Amino acid sequence: MKYGKLYGVGVGPGACDLMTLRAVRVLREVPVIAIPQRSRWDESVAWRIAAAPVGAVAGQERLFLTFPMTKNPQHIAPAWDTAFTQIGQRLEAGKSVAFIAEGDPLFYSTFIYLHQQAPTRWPGIEIEIVPGVSSISAVAAVTSDPIADGQERVAIIPASYGLDDLPDILERFDTVLLLKVSSVMPRVVAALEKADLIDRAVYVSKATMADQKIVPDLRSIRNDRCDYFSMVVVSRKHRNGVLAGRGRAAVGAPRKVDMDSSLLTAER
Ligand SMILES: C[S@@+](CC[C@H](N)C(=O)[O-])C[C@H]1O[C@@H](n2cnc3c(N)ncnc32)[C@H](O)[C@@H]1O
């Protein structure tokens, strides 16, 4: 059977103009856009980002699919059954389907399960990924604190899935990015205080969205239930953005680059 093509399209972290030209083009060309949302009443964040740049497209279907926010596979299974049926009907009719994702589609995204299941459900299906600007890049941009340079090592932690090894991770990595922190802020703040890194951390919610928030003093929000779209960045190393001059950075000065030999030859 010749199926339509399946796209995973990243729409970026929030600001519409951080969508790529390719994402906009694909979303204007496909006959079906599949739009994940948490419930029938919650607006899809990915669609909120993409709706204006994509605009009205005659004859295009916008297929809203509900995926409840739960870690329990039994609760999410019926949602996936519906999604596979709905998407499958379109693909089997030869229509291409673009499934949108906030940020990048292959970085902690609902699309990843569809991507994994698609070749078994629709053998021979063509899949194309349109990468998006991820929340990691967005948070670095709005704080102006580089993520990593030279030999520095980075850890990315989905904090809501467990923090028991956080003290160890904070010792072993130069930068630690804690995603999904909204429900575990008290534990994050306690671990950072214990590691003497509380002043080397910054909280960012909704980076690049209209209501973006940057909080350098994590203690001030330690008991808050924070926004789902929020991240804590911890860096031991010298930084020149929001983290500049705060706490004791492990390395005092930025690396010296020999300008004569040009930036191209400097090992970065
Ligand atoms: C399910 S993951 C989605 C990641 C997304 N696919 C990406 O590429 O960034 C959701 C988590 O990403 C982080 N996140 C996503 N967008 C963000 C934003 N605009 N600002 C801050 N954190 C964000 C938060 O930690 C949030 O809990």
The ligand as a MOL file (V3000), in Angstrom:
LIG
                    3D

  0  0  0     0  0            999 V3000
M  V30 BEGIN CTAB
M  V30 COUNTS 27 29 0 0 0
M  V30 BEGIN ATOM
M  V30 1 C 7.9210 17.4480 26.9230 0
M  V30 2 S 9.3360 18.4670 27.0350 0 CHG=1
M  V30 3 C 9.3290 19.2040 25.4440 0
M  V30 4 C 10.6970 19.5560 24.9450 0
M  V30 5 C 10.6640 20.1320 23.5510 0
M  V30 6 N 10.3250 19.1050 22.5770 0
M  V30 7 C 11.9710 20.8030 23.1670 0
M  V30 8 O 12.5260 20.4960 22.1130 0
M  V30 9 O 12.4370 21.6560 23.9210 0 CHG=-1
M  V30 10 C 8.7220 19.7400 28.0190 0
M  V30 11 C 9.7980 20.3710 28.8970 0
M  V30 12 O 10.7000 21.1210 28.0800 0
M  V30 13 C 11.0380 22.3250 28.7410 0
M  V30 14 N 10.5540 23.4480 27.9310 0
M  V30 15 C 9.9090 23.3710 26.7580 0
M  V30 16 N 9.6890 24.5780 26.2440 0
M  V30 17 C 10.2180 25.4740 27.1080 0
M  V30 18 C 10.3140 26.8900 27.1340 0
M  V30 19 N 9.8280 27.6280 26.1320 0
M  V30 20 N 10.9380 27.4660 28.1930 0
M  V30 21 C 11.4580 26.7230 29.1890 0
M  V30 22 N 11.3920 25.3780 29.2180 0
M  V30 23 C 10.7780 24.7550 28.1990 0
M  V30 24 C 10.4040 22.2900 30.1170 0
M  V30 25 O 11.3320 21.7780 31.0390 0
M  V30 26 C 9.2520 21.3450 29.8990 0
M  V30 27 O 8.8660 20.7130 31.1080 0
M  V30 END ATOM
M  V30 BEGIN BOND
M  V30 1 1 1 2
M  V30 2 1 2 3
M  V30 3 1 2 10
M  V30 4 1 3 4
M  V30 5 1 4 5
M  V30 6 1 5 6
M  V30 7 1 5 7
M  V30 8 2 7 8
M  V30 9 1 7 9
M  V30 10 1 10 11
M  V30 11 1 11 12
M  V30 12 1 11 26
M  V30 13 1 12 13
M  V30 14 1 13 14
M  V30 15 1 13 24
M  V30 16 1 14 15
M  V30 17 1 14 23
M  V30 18 2 15 16
M  V30 19 1 16 17
M  V30 20 1 17 18
M  V30 21 2 17 23
M  V30 22 1 18 19
M  V30 23 2 18 20
M  V30 24 1 20 21
M  V30 25 2 21 22
M  V30 26 1 22 23
M  V30 27 1 24 25
M  V30 28 1 24 26
M  V30 29 1 26 27
M  V30 END BOND
M  V30 END CTAB
M  END
